[in-house]
Amino acid sequence: MAVKKRPDEFFDDMETMSPAAREKYQREKLSQAIDHAFRHAPAVKELFDRADVSPKDIRTVKDLQRLPITRKTDLIERQKAHPPYGGYSAIPLEDIDRVFISPGPVYEPIQHAGIKWFAKAFWAAGFRKGDVVVNTFTYHLSPAGILFQEAIRDCGATAVPTGTGNTDIQVQTIYHLKATGFVGTPSFLMTVLKRAAEMGFAVKKDLCLKRAWFTGEMLSPSLRQTFESNYKIDTYQAYAVTEPGGALAYECRQKLGMHFMDEYIIEIIDPETGRQLGPGEIGEVVVTPLHNRNWGLVRFGTGDLSSYISEPCPCGRTANRLTGILGRTGDAVKVRGMFVIARQAEQVCLSFEPVARFQIAVSRRGQCDEMNLKLELKHELVGEAKQKLSDELSQHFQNVCRIRPDSIDFVSAGTITEGQPKIVDQRTWE
Ligand SMILES: [Zn+2]
């Protein structure tokens, strides 16, 4: 594949490592990270002892499968039992620079020296010296505000810590400082742009915004289109998770998936078995930081469902790419070996105009899973029109979710209520 690179395309050499170099790098760093966590974080030592595994046994990404997944609930429970850090802190307490607090609560000790790699995610989006960037993530409790602020600066750009909310002040600041960049969620950028129009600004003419970087929320293709075509704002997204330490994957100019950051081992696993899955298979994103010495997180289960692609990217970066977050492990049900995700099913069903609501019921017939789809319509359809909708929806469902409903039933208005779950698992296992 022809690689067209800009002279300043890459933030560092790691982004273009050969597969062999990446494997060597991961082996080396994984061993070091595991040894450090085992020696300094009592919770990690306990985890290894319970699994009857020694740090020497974990030398490759495949070896990680011998260890259980650590989840947010484990952090919460252990921190409650062994306050404040639950035995996960792997540095002397007096060396901690900052403590972040995420809902749970989970207290996260951070020592900042050397955390430069988030900048890659902003660099790939084109932030450079001379840019003025409003950072609209919160600066309270959670890490996003402060960490992204530093990353913006590490790209050479100037960061303005506007934080969340205060829409009028955001508009005013973007206008007065001639801000060129926005960092935040897609929905908040939309709020800001709409407010700017209400305040009498012609967004494209009066504001200098040309680039936006998003995380924390899905960027839908239609919203991306609106930003890029209507407002001429180039958009990029990244995948970030608080506990393992921030941005984990990021888009390049190709915008075809988010490149894995080499500072983490990212696995896609079957949440039921912990087994690693291959390219294209949907599973839970599991993260092991390689450079975060602050705390000993090994195989942290994010609860997010995604898949990855391993084909080379035209941008020249060689890391695998995450395809986007498809849902949460709790929103998904495995049917005939495939995850059906409530959000994906919703996208399919509601893309058909007559459909008002839907519900999926999964049951067992003999030794087989069966999936029934109930549809409630906005208005009555008869005969052929009903059959046509049923056929087309079934086909689209198969294309997107990779599994076809066994039956589609039309139910009368009011049968499916607002608060009902989108997927009901009626299977019993004897
Ligand atoms: Zn790329």
Residues whose N, C-alpha, C, O or C-beta is under 5 A from the ligand:
A	BS01	ZN	C252 Q254 C313 C315 R317
